[in-house]
Amino acid sequence: SITAERIEAFTDEADIHALAEAATAAVLDGGGFGWVKPPTAASVVQYYRGVPLVPERELIVGRMDGVIYGAAQLQKPSRNNEAQSFAVQLMHLFVAPYARGHGLARMILRKAEERARALGFHVINLDVRASQTSAIALYEAEGYQLWGTHPVYARVKGQIIQGHYFYKALK
């Protein structure tokens, strides 16, 4: 079975370690998060332990047969950003390479959209490396609109990569 859910706190050690392992595998496969080389396993575990503690963050995980293989985060605007208080940022969507092809990324994305709507947001914004062609295809298939390209977005292994900016109206 494939599911997606919001994590408010990690109550099962197996969950946080599965998430850290999946994130590391995604980074090794070129999957972003800003990381080019994965940090230590302990650092990734510590990072994900902290995500649910940040009031402006929402962590959505995807599971297959109960095991976490992917995740995404919603980054809410800071409380003093009244002008952009209607928009949320989708960040760090990934699925471990060994769990791809089952619709898990789409399920995580849709759960994140559902959560954003429940929180009262009207727009989701995201940015992605141009090299992430599968992610871009997913976003386009799910109705995200490309609004801009940054020609010098990231440097990976000495190569400059463009970035694409997308948005989707939720209401």
Backbone torsions as a table, in degrees:
resi	resn	phi	psi	omega
1	SER	NA	146.2	-179.1
2	ILE	-116.1	127.9	-179.5
3	THR	-139.2	162.2	172.5
4	ALA	-136.7	142.0	-176.8
5	GLU	-153.6	160.7	174.3
6	ARG	-87.0	137.6	176.4
7	ILE	-107.4	120.1	177.5
8	GLU	-95.2	-24.7	177.5
9	ALA	-163.7	148.7	177.2
10	PHE	-87.3	116.6	179.4
11	THR	-106.4	-11.7	-178.1
12	ASP	-123.1	117.9	-179.5
13	GLU	-58.0	-34.4	179.8
14	ALA	-60.7	-35.8	-180.0
15	ASP	-62.8	-48.9	-176.3
16	ILE	-67.2	-35.0	179.2
17	HIS	-73.2	-36.3	175.9
18	ALA	-65.0	-41.6	178.6
19	LEU	-63.6	-45.2	179.6
20	ALA	-62.8	-41.6	178.8
21	GLU	-64.5	-43.4	178.9
22	ALA	-63.9	-42.5	179.1
23	ALA	-62.7	-43.9	179.4
24	THR	-62.6	-43.6	178.4
25	ALA	-61.8	-39.5	179.2
26	ALA	-66.4	-40.6	178.0
27	VAL	-64.3	-44.7	179.1
28	LEU	-60.5	-28.8	179.7
29	ASP	-86.0	4.8	178.9
30	GLY	93.5	19.5	-168.9
31	GLY	-84.1	10.2	169.2
32	GLY	90.7	-136.8	-169.2
33	PHE	69.6	5.5	-171.9
34	GLY	88.7	-19.3	177.1
35	TRP	-82.4	137.9	173.1
36	VAL	-102.4	-40.9	173.1
37	LYS	-114.5	134.8	-177.7
38	PRO	-69.9	143.0	173.2
39	PRO	-71.6	180.0	178.6
40	THR	-62.2	156.2	178.4
41	ALA	-56.6	-42.0	179.9
42	ALA	-62.3	-38.0	179.0
43	SER	-66.5	-39.6	179.9
44	VAL	-68.0	-41.8	176.7
45	VAL	-60.1	-47.1	-179.9
46	GLN	-60.9	-43.5	178.7
47	TYR	-56.7	-53.2	-176.4
48	TYR	-68.8	-28.9	173.7
49	ARG	-61.1	-35.2	-177.1
50	GLY	-79.4	-25.4	-174.4
51	VAL	-56.0	-50.0	-178.5
52	PRO	-66.5	-14.0	-180.0
53	LEU	-82.8	-14.5	-178.3
54	VAL	-85.8	117.6	-175.2
55	PRO	-57.9	-29.2	-178.4
56	GLU	-85.7	1.4	-177.8
57	ARG	-112.5	145.1	172.1
58	GLU	-126.3	129.2	179.8
59	LEU	-106.7	123.3	177.4
60	ILE	-113.4	128.0	178.5
61	VAL	-116.7	154.6	175.5
62	GLY	-116.4	137.5	-178.3
63	ARG	-124.2	147.1	166.7
64	MET	-124.4	125.8	-177.9
65	ASP	50.6	38.3	174.9
66	GLY	86.2	-9.7	-176.8
67	VAL	-99.8	134.7	178.3
68	ILE	-74.6	125.7	178.4
69	TYR	-125.5	-0.4	-179.1
70	GLY	-167.4	170.4	-178.7
71	ALA	-164.8	170.3	171.3
72	ALA	-152.5	163.0	177.2
73	GLN	-129.0	143.0	168.8
74	LEU	-102.7	128.7	177.3
75	GLN	-108.0	110.6	179.1
76	LYS	-77.2	152.3	177.3
77	PRO	-66.4	153.8	177.7
78	SER	-63.3	152.9	-174.2
79	ARG	-61.2	-25.3	-179.2
80	ASN	-89.9	5.6	179.7
81	ASN	-98.5	71.1	-177.6
82	GLU	-62.1	-37.0	-175.9
83	ALA	-64.9	-29.3	-178.8
84	GLN	-115.8	23.5	-175.6
85	SER	-68.8	-11.5	-179.8
86	PHE	-87.9	-6.8	-172.5
87	ALA	-118.8	143.2	178.6
88	VAL	-123.4	151.0	-179.3
89	GLN	-103.2	128.2	172.1
90	LEU	-90.0	130.0	-176.4
91	MET	-134.9	152.1	166.6
92	HIS	56.7	39.6	174.8
93	LEU	-75.8	127.8	178.5
94	PHE	-155.1	157.8	167.8
95	VAL	-133.4	137.2	177.7
96	ALA	-56.1	141.7	-176.1
97	PRO	-57.1	-32.7	-177.9
98	TYR	-79.0	-1.3	179.3
99	ALA	-119.6	10.6	-177.6
100	ARG	-79.6	160.4	176.2
101	GLY	92.0	8.3	-179.1
102	HIS	-115.0	4.3	179.9
103	GLY	86.4	11.7	-176.9
104	LEU	-67.4	-42.2	179.8
105	ALA	-61.2	-43.1	179.1
106	ARG	-62.4	-41.7	-179.4
107	MET	-65.4	-41.5	177.4
108	ILE	-62.5	-45.3	-179.6
109	LEU	-60.1	-46.8	-179.1
110	ARG	-65.6	-37.2	177.1
111	LYS	-65.6	-39.3	177.4
112	ALA	-63.4	-42.0	177.4
113	GLU	-62.9	-43.4	178.8
114	GLU	-59.9	-43.5	179.3
115	ARG	-65.5	-42.6	179.1
116	ALA	-60.9	-43.2	176.6
117	ARG	-61.3	-45.0	-179.2
118	ALA	-60.7	-31.3	178.5
119	LEU	-82.6	-4.0	176.5
120	GLY	92.2	11.5	179.0
121	PHE	-79.4	148.8	-177.8
122	HIS	-105.7	-18.2	-174.7
123	VAL	-142.0	141.9	168.5
124	ILE	-113.0	130.4	174.2
125	ASN	-109.6	150.9	174.1
126	LEU	-155.6	159.0	172.5
127	ASP	-134.1	151.9	-172.7
128	VAL	-152.0	143.7	174.6
129	ARG	-61.4	141.0	178.3
130	ALA	-60.6	-23.7	-179.9
131	SER	-75.4	-11.5	-179.2
132	GLN	-87.4	67.2	-171.8
133	THR	-65.0	-35.5	178.8
134	SER	-67.0	-41.6	178.0
135	ALA	-63.3	-43.9	179.7
136	ILE	-61.0	-43.2	178.7
137	ALA	-61.3	-40.5	177.9
138	LEU	-62.7	-49.5	-178.4
139	TYR	-59.7	-44.5	179.4
140	GLU	-63.4	-42.4	179.3
141	ALA	-64.1	-28.3	-179.1
142	GLU	-92.8	11.1	172.1
143	GLY	91.9	12.4	176.8
144	TYR	-76.9	141.4	-177.6
145	GLN	-105.7	126.7	174.2
146	LEU	-72.1	127.2	178.7
147	TRP	-120.0	-10.9	179.7
148	GLY	-171.9	160.0	177.5
149	THR	-130.0	133.3	176.6
150	HIS	-100.3	118.0	-174.7
151	PRO	-70.8	-21.5	-178.1
152	VAL	-128.5	66.9	-170.3
153	TYR	-86.5	-42.2	-175.9
154	ALA	-148.5	157.9	172.9
155	ARG	-122.4	119.1	-179.4
156	VAL	-125.4	120.1	-179.7
157	LYS	51.1	42.7	176.7
158	GLY	80.6	-3.3	-178.2
159	GLN	-104.5	134.2	177.0
160	ILE	-81.8	132.7	-178.4
161	ILE	-122.7	137.4	175.6
162	GLN	-69.7	159.3	172.8
163	GLY	-124.5	148.5	178.4
164	HIS	-115.5	142.8	180.0
165	TYR	-113.4	129.3	-178.0
166	PHE	-126.9	158.8	171.0
167	TYR	-144.5	159.7	173.6
168	LYS	-142.1	129.6	174.0
169	ALA	-77.3	131.4	-177.0
170	LEU	-97.0	-16.9	-175.8
171	LYS	-113.0	NA	NA
